[in-house]
Amino acid sequence: MKKRFTEEQIIRFLREAEAGMPIAELCRKHAFSEASYYLWRSKFGGMSVSDARRLKELETENTRLKKLLAETMLENEIAKEALRKKW
């Protein structure tokens, strides 16, 4: 899924709002909804760009590890099933 804005852009938008730009004007200027703003603020509020990059890296690693765990659990179930059939 391609995201329209990068984490860096989102943090820049949040900084503009913190600097005093009205939320409605910020949303109009950059063409996103107020709902998106509040969602981003809850996720990225108070973060620096490097924090956001690190968060993205951790989310990617977490996804990879979850997939690896699921594959390992499936392999274990297949092995258990094969052992049950042998006896």
N, C-alpha and C positions, 0 to 999 in steps of 0.2 A: 504494500500500500504506500503510495507516494504522498508525503505530507506537503502541504502547500507552503508552510513556513518552517525554517530551520529553528533549532533551539536558540541559536544566537539571535535570530530576528525576533523571536518571541520575547527573549529577555530584554532586547532593546525596546520593544513596545511597552513592556512592563515598566521599564525605567522612565519612559516618556510620561506614563501615567503618574508615577511617583513624583516626577518633576512638576506636576500640576496640570497637565493637559486633561481636560474633561474626557471621561471614558467614551461618551457618545462620539465626540469629535475624533478621538484616536481610532475608534472602530471604523468610522466613515473614511478617514484619511487612508487607512491601510486595507480597507475592504474585508473586515471580518466582523463576526457578530459579538455582541456583548457577552453572550453565553460562552463563546470561545475565550474571551478575555478572562472571565471569572474562572473558567476551567484551568487556563494557563496560570493564572495567579495562584490558584491552590496548588498546582504542581511545581511551578518554577519560582514562586515568590521568594525573594531574598537570595536567590542563587546568582552566582557569577557565571560567566560563559564557561569557564573551566569546570565548575561544578556540574553544569548541564551536560557537558561532554562526558564527564566521568559517569554521570547517571546513565547516559545513553550506553556507554561501554558496559556498565554493570547489568543493565537490562538485556543487552545482547548476550552477555555471558550467561545470565540466568536462563534465558530461553534455550541456549545451547545445552546447558546442564540438565534442564528439565527434559529435553528431547533424549539426551543420553540416558537418563534415568528410566524413562518410559521404554526405550529400546532394551535396556538391560532387564527390566522387569518382565517384558514380553519374552525375552530369551530364557529367563528363569522358568517362566510358566511352561514354555515349550519343552524344556528339559525335564521338568517335573512330570509332565504328561507322558513323555516318552518313557521315563522310568516306571511309571505306573503300568504302562502297557506291557513292559518286558516281564513283569512278575506275574 
